[in-house]
Amino acid sequence: MSKTVIMYTKENCPLCDKAQKILVELQAEIPFQLELTDIYKDDQLLEKYQLMIPVVEIAGEEIAYGVIHKDVIKKRLQQGLNG
């Protein structure tokens, strides 16, 4: 069973584009579903994340936001698979 990784994002967001590229690269190493959620389509998400995006969430936990580092996400994904 593969995990689902949610990335909160918005249009025209260079940091979001970089984060998405990192997540897609990680999918080649570790199988997981990537779900992109536009915060502008949900007022609660917009209020919560507007200054933080991109935000990466795994198993209901916010793992990283802003500048996303591949090694941090990879480590958390591997922990989830082994734990």
Backbone as CSV, one residue per row, in Angstrom:
resi,resn,N_x,N_y,N_z,CA_x,CA_y,CA_z,C_x,C_y,C_z
1,MET,0.844,-1.191,0.000,0.000,0.000,0.000,0.882,1.245,0.000
2,SER,0.631,2.148,-0.907,1.462,3.345,-0.968,0.829,4.472,-0.155
3,LYS,1.669,5.318,0.348,1.229,6.484,1.109,0.695,7.551,0.174
4,THR,-0.067,8.468,0.760,-0.486,9.649,0.037,0.234,10.848,0.624
5,VAL,0.836,11.627,-0.251,1.497,12.868,0.141,0.658,14.004,-0.427
6,ILE,0.256,14.921,0.439,-0.528,16.073,-0.004,0.390,17.283,-0.041
7,MET,0.334,18.006,-1.152,1.069,19.265,-1.233,0.060,20.383,-1.433
8,TYR,0.034,21.293,-0.475,-0.820,22.482,-0.590,-0.073,23.503,-1.432
9,THR,-0.750,24.042,-2.428,-0.092,24.848,-3.434,-1.012,25.961,-3.925
10,LYS,-0.536,26.766,-4.853,-1.357,27.748,-5.568,-0.728,27.970,-6.929
11,GLU,-1.467,28.611,-7.814,-0.933,28.904,-9.144,0.138,29.988,-9.054
12,ASN,1.039,29.986,-10.033,2.094,30.992,-10.134,2.938,31.079,-8.865
13,CYS,3.396,29.930,-8.404,4.183,29.842,-7.171,5.479,29.092,-7.478
14,PRO,6.578,29.823,-7.695,7.851,29.158,-8.022,8.310,28.146,-6.975
15,LEU,8.110,28.454,-5.701,8.490,27.491,-4.658,7.662,26.220,-4.765
16,CYS,6.388,26.379,-5.114,5.508,25.213,-5.283,5.976,24.360,-6.457
17,ASP,6.375,25.018,-7.537,6.868,24.285,-8.707,8.108,23.475,-8.349
18,LYS,9.019,24.087,-7.597,10.238,23.370,-7.177,9.890,22.195,-6.276
19,ALA,8.981,22.419,-5.336,8.583,21.356,-4.413,7.931,20.199,-5.159
20,GLN,7.081,20.525,-6.130,6.424,19.473,-6.906,7.460,18.659,-7.680
21,LYS,8.453,19.321,-8.236,9.510,18.618,-8.967,10.253,17.650,-8.041
22,ILE,10.548,18.088,-6.830,11.218,17.233,-5.843,10.359,16.021,-5.526
23,LEU,9.066,16.237,-5.317,8.174,15.128,-4.977,8.058,14.134,-6.127
24,VAL,8.001,14.633,-7.339,7.933,13.744,-8.505,9.225,12.920,-8.613
25,GLU,10.374,13.561,-8.345,11.650,12.824,-8.350,11.634,11.726,-7.291
26,LEU,11.098,12.017,-6.114,11.042,11.028,-5.041,10.119,9.861,-5.376
27,GLN,9.085,10.129,-6.169,8.169,9.050,-6.557,8.892,7.965,-7.352
28,ALA,9.971,8.313,-8.028,10.742,7.319,-8.779,11.483,6.373,-7.834
29,GLU,11.763,6.854,-6.613,12.490,6.043,-5.632,11.565,5.338,-4.649
30,ILE,10.525,6.045,-4.224,9.612,5.547,-3.199,8.186,5.714,-3.724
31,PRO,7.441,4.621,-3.852,6.088,4.766,-4.391,5.146,5.462,-3.410
32,PHE,4.498,6.523,-3.885,3.463,7.204,-3.112,2.562,7.972,-4.060
33,GLN,1.354,8.240,-3.595,0.400,9.046,-4.343,0.671,10.509,-4.028
34,LEU,0.690,11.338,-5.034,0.871,12.774,-4.831,-0.446,13.473,-5.131
35,GLU,-0.941,14.196,-4.144,-2.204,14.917,-4.279,-1.912,16.412,-4.141
36,LEU,-2.184,17.170,-5.183,-1.972,18.619,-5.156,-3.279,19.298,-4.789
37,THR,-3.231,20.173,-3.803,-4.425,20.863,-3.340,-4.205,22.364,-3.433
38,ASP,-5.010,23.022,-4.254,-4.922,24.473,-4.432,-5.618,25.149,-3.254
39,ILE,-4.861,25.896,-2.453,-5.439,26.522,-1.264,-6.481,27.583,-1.604
40,TYR,-6.452,28.095,-2.834,-7.419,29.119,-3.219,-8.801,28.540,-3.521
41,LYS,-8.934,27.225,-3.475,-10.230,26.593,-3.698,-10.924,26.243,-2.380
42,ASP,-10.293,26.603,-1.256,-10.853,26.303,0.057,-10.467,27.429,1.009
43,ASP,-11.455,28.184,1.481,-11.181,29.351,2.324,-10.404,29.006,3.591
44,GLN,-10.711,27.852,4.203,-9.996,27.459,5.420,-8.535,27.175,5.128
45,LEU,-8.266,26.486,4.025,-6.878,26.217,3.653,-6.147,27.505,3.315
46,LEU,-6.815,28.399,2.632,-6.212,29.680,2.279,-5.807,30.441,3.540
47,GLU,-6.707,30.494,4.503,-6.421,31.202,5.750,-5.262,30.535,6.503
48,LYS,-5.239,29.213,6.503,-4.225,28.477,7.257,-2.839,28.530,6.597
49,TYR,-2.799,28.409,5.266,-1.523,28.190,4.586,-1.032,29.327,3.692
50,GLN,-1.760,30.430,3.585,-1.404,31.418,2.571,0.033,31.917,2.662
51,LEU,0.600,32.021,3.842,1.975,32.507,3.977,2.992,31.372,4.070
52,MET,2.524,30.131,4.077,3.419,28.987,4.291,3.718,28.182,3.031
53,ILE,2.854,28.276,2.012,2.955,27.337,0.895,4.302,27.418,0.178
54,PRO,4.736,26.326,-0.397,4.067,25.024,-0.389,4.172,24.338,0.974
55,VAL,3.183,23.526,1.287,3.192,22.725,2.509,3.064,21.266,2.089
56,VAL,3.940,20.421,2.629,3.892,18.984,2.340,3.373,18.275,3.581
57,GLU,2.333,17.470,3.384,1.703,16.746,4.484,1.738,15.253,4.193
58,ILE,2.158,14.486,5.193,2.178,13.023,5.087,1.442,12.469,6.301
59,ALA,0.458,11.623,6.063,-0.315,10.982,7.135,-0.876,12.004,8.120
60,GLY,-1.377,13.124,7.591,-1.997,14.126,8.436,-1.038,15.030,9.177
61,GLU,0.251,14.875,8.946,1.264,15.675,9.632,1.980,16.582,8.638
62,GLU,2.074,17.864,8.984,2.815,18.803,8.143,4.305,18.519,8.319
63,ILE,4.937,18.088,7.245,6.336,17.682,7.296,7.264,18.843,6.974
64,ALA,6.881,19.656,6.005,7.751,20.747,5.565,6.908,21.819,4.896
65,TYR,7.428,23.050,4.889,6.759,24.132,4.175,7.785,25.158,3.726
66,GLY,7.362,25.995,2.781,8.276,27.009,2.244,9.263,26.352,1.296
67,VAL,10.536,26.436,1.625,11.570,25.789,0.815,11.602,24.315,1.210
68,ILE,11.271,23.441,0.262,11.172,22.009,0.532,12.511,21.345,0.223
69,HIS,12.981,20.553,1.181,14.260,19.852,1.016,13.995,18.364,0.767
70,LYS,14.538,17.872,-0.324,14.287,16.490,-0.752,14.645,15.474,0.334
71,ASP,15.787,15.676,1.011,16.235,14.690,2.000,15.273,14.596,3.191
72,VAL,14.651,15.698,3.573,13.698,15.687,4.686,12.465,14.853,4.323
73,ILE,11.928,15.088,3.133,10.742,14.350,2.692,11.074,12.874,2.504
74,LYS,12.223,12.598,1.896,12.636,11.208,1.660,12.759,10.447,2.979
75,LYS,13.369,11.079,3.966,13.549,10.430,5.269,12.197,10.100,5.900
76,ARG,11.247,11.035,5.825,9.931,10.797,6.413,9.176,9.697,5.672
77,LEU,9.298,9.682,4.354,8.652,8.618,3.579,9.238,7.253,3.953
78,GLN,10.547,7.193,4.080,11.192,5.929,4.433,10.821,5.480,5.846
79,GLN,10.705,6.428,6.758,10.277,6.092,8.120,8.885,5.482,8.100
80,GLY,8.013,6.067,7.297,6.645,5.567,7.211,6.580,4.173,6.647
81,LEU,7.459,3.851,5.706,7.473,2.515,5.101,8.047,1.474,6.049
82,ASN,9.002,1.903,6.879,9.677,0.964,7.774,9.022,0.890,9.155
83,GLY,8.193,1.889,9.470,7.669,1.968,10.839,6.309,1.413,11.018
